[in-house]
Amino acid sequence: MKKSEFKKIMKKENKAFKNFYLYSGIITFLLIIVIFLNVLLNLNEEIPLYAFIINAVLAFVVAIPFVIIDVKNDKEIKKMYESYQKDSKIPEYKDKTNPLKILLILSIIVFVIDGFIMAKYTFMKENERAIDTSLEIVTNQGNTIITEYEDLGEFSLKIPTEFNIMSEEAISNKYPTGNNPSLVYTNERGTINIAFVLNDVAMRNEEIEEYTKAMETMYRQYANDININFFERDNHKIGEIKFISPASDTNIYNHIIAFSVDGKLRLVNFNCTEDLRPEWEKVGDFVINSLLFTDYQD
């Protein structure tokens, strides 16, 4: 009898023997996926080197004891096979499934952690790539909007060339609550705006997520269709909120980002009347995603 046939008999007659190869196969499959994706994403510069090292260490934590157990098992099977050839009697097989169960749980944990790390940095990379170098955007109705980068000192943003800076008087009339933006670019009718808050409110980079969540809680008291998101660009954490807010005679679509520059809070709000949203929401995303920082944050 060949050794391969001997293994088939053992798998049929010994549950522990069968489970050993079942657990081994699952662990091997998970480790191959982790290592393959880790190497692939690192070669494509989708994840930084230190993330690659963390993933590799986690994989080896499982792989090393797994290889040791597998080698010992192969030696035992060899002895069992030799013994069977001599007296045609299947010797007792020592159950090794318990340590494999532990390694299987660890491999699943490593797989989840590895997936989370890769997803995080892949998402960050996608946000970095999201900056379209084009200065033109075509609306859903086929209208071409031409933009140009406006330098705001600490950062730059694409602004439609047809927009003008709103006067201080107009800003005061449009925002009568007293919480006026520092600068507003607007279309001729004042129905589409890009407002900037550029004051001296202190805000550290690591506080942006908490601040954005606080804004979300406040907006939920009166706004609808709220969506919140977080990403990073040039080491700046950015909180993003989209929602519909009520106005005196219509509803307003808002797309806001919050971030910190030199320890100060910065807000950008693209907004338009709800009836213009189907055409201009895409333009708003184009404008917001064009954010470029003058200097990288340490």
C-alpha positions as CSV (number, residue, x, y, z in Angstrom):
1,M,0.0,0.0,0.0
2,K,1.2,3.4,-0.9
3,K,1.6,6.2,1.7
4,S,-1.1,8.2,0.0
5,E,-3.6,5.3,0.2
6,F,-2.6,4.8,3.9
7,K,-3.6,8.5,4.5
8,K,-6.9,8.0,2.9
9,I,-7.7,5.1,5.1
10,M,-6.6,7.0,8.2
11,K,-8.9,10.0,7.2
12,K,-11.8,7.6,6.9
13,E,-11.2,5.7,10.1
14,N,-9.7,8.4,12.4
15,K,-11.6,11.6,13.0
16,A,-8.7,13.4,14.7
17,F,-6.5,12.5,11.7
18,K,-9.1,13.9,9.3
19,N,-9.6,17.1,11.3
20,F,-5.9,17.7,11.4
21,Y,-5.8,18.1,7.6
22,L,-9.1,20.0,7.6
23,Y,-7.7,22.6,10.1
24,S,-4.4,22.6,8.3
25,G,-6.0,23.4,5.0
26,I,-8.0,26.3,6.4
27,I,-5.0,27.8,8.1
28,T,-2.8,27.4,5.0
29,F,-5.5,29.1,2.9
30,L,-5.8,32.1,5.2
31,L,-2.0,32.5,5.5
32,I,-1.7,32.4,1.7
33,I,-4.3,35.1,1.3
34,V,-2.7,37.3,3.9
35,I,0.8,37.0,2.6
36,F,-0.2,37.3,-1.1
37,L,-2.3,40.4,-0.5
38,N,0.3,41.9,1.8
39,V,3.1,41.5,-0.8
40,L,0.9,42.7,-3.7
41,L,-0.3,45.8,-1.9
42,N,3.2,46.7,-0.7
43,L,4.7,46.3,-4.2
44,N,2.0,48.6,-5.6
45,E,2.7,51.0,-2.7
46,E,-0.9,50.7,-1.5
47,I,0.3,50.2,2.1
48,P,3.3,51.7,3.9
49,L,6.4,49.6,4.8
50,Y,5.6,49.6,8.5
51,A,2.1,48.2,7.8
52,F,3.7,45.5,5.6
53,I,6.0,44.6,8.5
54,I,3.1,44.4,11.0
55,N,1.2,42.1,8.7
56,A,4.2,39.9,8.1
57,V,4.9,39.6,11.8
58,L,1.3,38.6,12.5
59,A,1.4,36.0,9.7
60,F,4.7,34.5,11.1
61,V,3.3,34.3,14.6
62,V,0.8,31.7,13.2
63,A,3.0,30.2,10.5
64,I,6.0,29.2,12.6
65,P,4.2,27.0,15.2
66,F,2.0,25.7,12.4
67,V,5.0,24.5,10.4
68,I,6.6,22.9,13.5
69,I,3.3,21.0,14.2
70,D,3.0,20.0,10.6
71,V,6.6,18.7,10.4
72,K,6.2,16.7,13.6
73,N,2.9,15.2,12.2
74,D,4.5,14.2,9.0
75,K,7.3,12.4,10.9
76,E,4.7,10.6,13.0
77,I,2.7,9.5,9.9
78,K,5.9,8.2,8.4
79,K,6.6,6.1,11.4
80,M,2.9,4.9,11.5
81,Y,3.2,4.0,7.8
82,E,6.4,2.0,8.3
83,S,4.8,0.2,11.2
84,Y,1.8,-0.6,9.2
85,Q,3.9,-2.1,6.4
86,K,5.5,-4.4,8.9
87,D,2.5,-5.9,10.7
88,S,-0.5,-4.6,8.7
89,K,-1.9,-3.0,11.8
90,I,-2.8,0.7,12.0
91,P,-1.0,2.2,15.1
92,E,-2.6,4.7,17.4
93,Y,-2.6,8.3,16.2
94,K,-2.0,11.1,18.7
95,D,-4.6,13.8,18.5
96,K,-3.0,17.1,17.6
97,T,-6.2,19.0,16.8
98,N,-6.3,21.1,20.0
99,P,-3.2,23.2,19.2
100,L,-4.4,23.4,15.6
101,K,-7.7,24.8,16.8
102,I,-5.9,27.5,18.7
103,L,-3.8,28.3,15.6
104,L,-6.9,28.4,13.5
105,I,-8.5,30.9,15.8
106,L,-5.3,33.0,15.8
107,S,-5.1,32.8,12.0
108,I,-8.7,34.1,11.7
109,I,-7.8,36.9,14.1
110,V,-4.7,37.7,12.0
111,F,-6.8,37.6,8.8
112,V,-9.3,40.1,10.3
113,I,-6.6,42.4,11.6
114,D,-4.7,42.2,8.3
115,G,-7.8,42.9,6.4
116,F,-8.6,45.9,8.5
117,I,-5.1,47.4,8.1
118,M,-5.2,46.8,4.4
119,A,-8.7,48.3,4.0
120,K,-7.7,51.3,6.0
121,Y,-4.6,52.2,4.0
122,T,-6.3,51.3,0.7
123,F,-9.1,53.7,1.5
124,M,-6.6,56.4,2.5
125,K,-4.7,55.8,-0.8
126,E,-8.0,56.0,-2.8
127,N,-8.7,59.4,-1.1
128,E,-5.2,60.6,-2.1
129,R,-5.9,59.5,-5.7
130,A,-9.3,61.1,-5.6
131,I,-7.8,64.5,-6.5
132,D,-8.7,64.9,-10.2
133,T,-6.1,67.0,-12.0
134,S,-8.7,68.2,-14.4
135,L,-10.1,71.6,-13.9
136,E,-13.4,70.8,-15.7
137,I,-16.4,68.9,-14.5
138,V,-19.4,67.9,-16.5
139,T,-22.7,68.0,-14.6
140,N,-25.4,65.4,-14.8
141,Q,-27.2,67.7,-17.2
142,G,-24.2,67.8,-19.5
143,N,-23.1,71.3,-18.6
144,T,-19.3,71.9,-18.4
145,I,-18.1,73.7,-15.3
146,I,-14.6,75.2,-15.5
147,T,-12.7,75.7,-12.3
148,E,-9.4,77.0,-11.2
149,Y,-7.4,76.6,-8.0
150,E,-7.8,79.4,-5.4
151,D,-4.9,79.7,-3.0
152,L,-6.2,80.3,0.5
153,G,-2.8,80.4,2.0
154,E,-2.9,77.2,4.1
155,F,-4.7,75.2,1.4
156,S,-6.1,75.4,-2.1
157,L,-9.4,74.4,-3.6
158,K,-10.9,74.3,-7.1
159,I,-13.6,77.1,-7.5
160,P,-15.8,77.5,-10.6
161,T,-14.6,80.4,-12.6
162,E,-18.1,81.8,-12.9
163,F,-18.3,82.2,-9.1
164,N,-17.6,85.6,-7.5
165,I,-16.7,86.5,-3.9
166,M,-19.7,87.4,-1.9
167,S,-19.7,90.9,-0.4
168,E,-19.6,91.3,3.4
169,E,-23.0,92.9,3.3
170,A,-24.4,89.9,1.4
171,I,-22.8,87.5,3.7
172,S,-24.4,89.2,6.7
173,N,-27.8,89.1,5.0
174,K,-27.4,85.5,4.0
175,Y,-26.1,84.4,7.4
176,P,-28.1,86.6,9.9
177,T,-27.3,84.3,12.9
178,G,-23.9,86.0,13.4
179,N,-22.0,82.8,12.8
180,N,-20.8,84.2,9.5
181,P,-18.2,82.4,7.2
182,S,-15.0,84.2,6.6
183,L,-15.2,84.0,2.8
184,V,-17.9,82.9,0.3
185,Y,-17.8,82.2,-3.4
186,T,-21.2,82.2,-5.0
187,N,-22.9,82.0,-8.4
188,E,-24.8,85.0,-9.8
189,R,-28.1,84.1,-8.1
190,G,-26.5,83.2,-4.8
191,T,-28.1,79.7,-4.9
192,I,-24.8,77.8,-5.0
193,N,-22.1,78.7,-2.5
194,I,-18.7,77.6,-1.3
195,A,-18.3,79.0,2.2
196,F,-15.1,79.0,4.3
197,V,-14.7,79.4,8.0
198,L,-11.1,80.7,8.6
199,N,-11.1,81.9,12.2
200,D,-8.8,81.4,15.2
201,V,-10.8,78.6,16.9
202,A,-8.2,76.2,18.2
203,M,-8.4,72.6,16.9
204,R,-5.8,69.9,16.9
205,N,-5.6,67.4,14.1
206,E,-6.5,64.5,16.5
207,E,-9.6,66.3,17.6
208,I,-11.2,66.5,14.2
209,E,-13.1,63.2,14.5
210,E,-14.6,64.1,17.8
211,Y,-15.5,67.6,16.5
212,T,-17.2,66.2,13.4
213,K,-19.2,63.7,15.4
214,A,-20.4,66.6,17.6
215,M,-21.4,68.5,14.5
216,E,-23.4,65.5,13.3
217,T,-25.2,65.3,16.7
218,M,-26.1,68.9,16.4
219,Y,-27.3,68.7,12.8
220,R,-29.5,65.7,13.6
221,Q,-31.7,67.9,15.7
222,Y,-33.0,69.6,12.5
223,A,-31.4,68.2,9.4
224,N,-32.2,65.2,7.3
225,D,-30.2,62.6,5.2
226,I,-27.1,63.0,7.2
227,N,-24.0,61.1,6.1
228,I,-20.7,61.2,7.9
229,N,-17.2,60.1,6.7
230,F,-13.6,60.4,7.7
231,F,-10.4,60.2,5.6
232,E,-6.9,61.6,5.6
233,R,-5.0,63.8,3.1
234,D,-1.3,64.8,3.5
235,N,-1.4,63.7,7.2
236,H,-4.5,65.9,7.9
237,K,-7.5,64.1,9.4
238,I,-10.7,65.3,7.6
239,G,-14.2,64.9,8.8
240,E,-16.9,65.0,6.1
241,I,-20.7,65.5,6.5
242,K,-23.5,65.7,4.0
243,F,-27.0,66.6,4.9
244,I,-30.2,68.5,4.0
245,S,-31.1,71.5,6.1
246,P,-34.3,73.5,6.1
247,A,-34.3,77.2,5.1
248,S,-37.1,79.8,5.0
249,D,-38.4,79.1,1.6
250,T,-36.6,75.9,0.5
251,N,-34.2,73.1,1.7
252,I,-30.4,73.4,1.4
253,Y,-28.0,70.6,0.4
254,N,-24.7,70.9,2.4
255,H,-21.4,69.1,1.9
256,I,-19.0,70.1,4.7
257,I,-15.5,69.2,5.5
258,A,-13.7,70.0,8.7
259,F,-9.9,69.9,9.3
260,S,-7.1,71.5,11.2
261,V,-4.2,73.6,9.9
262,D,-1.5,74.9,12.3
263,G,-3.7,74.1,15.3
264,K,-6.8,76.0,14.0
265,L,-10.1,74.8,12.8
266,R,-11.0,75.1,9.1
267,L,-14.4,74.5,7.5
268,V,-15.5,74.3,3.9
269,N,-19.1,74.1,3.0
270,F,-20.4,73.5,-0.5
271,N,-24.1,74.2,-0.5
272,C,-27.0,74.7,-3.0
273,T,-30.8,74.7,-3.0
274,E,-32.2,71.2,-3.0
275,D,-33.7,71.7,-6.5
276,L,-30.2,72.2,-7.8
277,R,-28.7,69.2,-6.0
278,P,-29.3,66.7,-8.9
279,E,-27.0,68.8,-11.2
280,W,-24.6,70.3,-8.7
281,E,-23.9,67.6,-6.1
282,K,-21.3,66.0,-8.5
283,V,-19.7,69.5,-8.8
284,G,-19.6,69.8,-5.0
285,D,-17.9,66.5,-4.7
286,F,-15.4,67.6,-7.3
287,V,-14.7,70.8,-5.4
288,I,-14.4,69.2,-2.0
289,N,-12.2,66.4,-3.3
290,S,-9.8,68.9,-4.9
291,L,-8.5,70.0,-1.4
292,L,-4.7,70.5,-1.4
293,F,-2.6,71.5,1.5
294,T,0.2,74.1,1.1
295,D,2.4,72.2,3.6
296,Y,2.3,68.7,4.9
297,Q,1.3,68.4,8.6
298,D,3.9,66.8,10.8
